Amino acid sequence: MHFSTVIAAALSVTSFVGAAPGHGHHADVSEYYSLGCPKSTKPYASKEEQLQAITEYGQLLYIQKQIETAEYTYVATDFINHAPE
């Protein structure tokens, strides 16, 4: 997995973990479900939950070197890397 793919996946985690309703982000949750987001995420997460998710993702990916587990746990199944190398 290339570094740019990892960064793109990490960014997808923060965008699909979601924002609280009423803040203009992901008001329609059908996109969240259609992308196959993992159960470890949810369409409306607090800032604390978002921080916890990205921290755990980073720990799995960079510290524990469990790339497949990090991807399976936090990245949508239909994630598309639009900038592959």
Helices and strands as residue ranges (DSSP letters): H 3-17, H 30-34, H 47-58, I 59-63, H 67-74
